[in-house]
Structures are given as structure tokens and as C-alpha cells.
Amino acid sequence: IRIAHVYSKTGPLEAYGKQTQTGLMMGLDYATGGTMTVAGKKIVVIEKDDQGKPDVGKSLLAAAYGDDKADIAVGPSSSGVALAMLPVAEEYKKILLVEPAVADSITGDKWNKYIFRTGRNSSQDAIGNAVAS
């Protein structure tokens, strides 16, 4: 099972990228009981650095789905990169699990059926902050 992790390994959102990389690996380790296998199949994580740049993220996702034969992708850190990647997931008909990008349009007007979000969006942040004030 090939998972492409496209995230800001470098660039202005590097801190978020590091957190999602650590969380992804911890989650896979926990979910597989440390075996990194599911149903007898080895999980391979392919890391790609989008540098926080939409054009880079878009081309890396296309390469991950096409050349690397990734079954699913996780990322990116930047909303701008995520928005550039959405049509690639649709073109390849493969899932893109968005984390931690927060733009409402990712699962709003720019959404397609291959896009899933694991975290909150900007509007949810605003509502939570308003309630807490």
C-alpha cells in the first residue's frame, strides 16, 4: 500500500509539515501494531516536499499517483497547495486526504469526490473563537 505524503518539509509551513509527518507515522505505527502492514500488505510512505508552493505540490502529486503508483495521498500543509492539488486527485481518481490545510473551499466550492479532510477549516476556527470570546 503506497501512501504519498506531500507536505511542507521545508518552507514557511515547515513546522506544520513536521507535525503532520510525525503524526502520520505515529498513527500508522499505532494502527498496525508496529508492523506497518495491513491485510498482509506492507505500507510504504513516499515523502514529497512541496516547499509550500502550489505548482510544486501539484506536480509532485501527479508524479506520486502516476510514476510512484501511490494508492492514496496525504497532505499538504498549505491551503494554496491543497487547492492546486484537488484537480489532480480527481484526474487520477485517487483519494487525497487533506491535513492540515484549512481553506473552506477545499471541501466547499472546489471540492470533488476524491477529497477528504481530517481537520477543521477556517470557518470552524472562527466560530470556535467567537464562542470562546
Summary of the structure (lengths in Angstrom):
residues: 133
radius of gyration: 14.8
end to end distance: 44.7
largest distance: 49.7
contacts: 427
relative contact order: 0.17
helix: 44%
strand: 20%
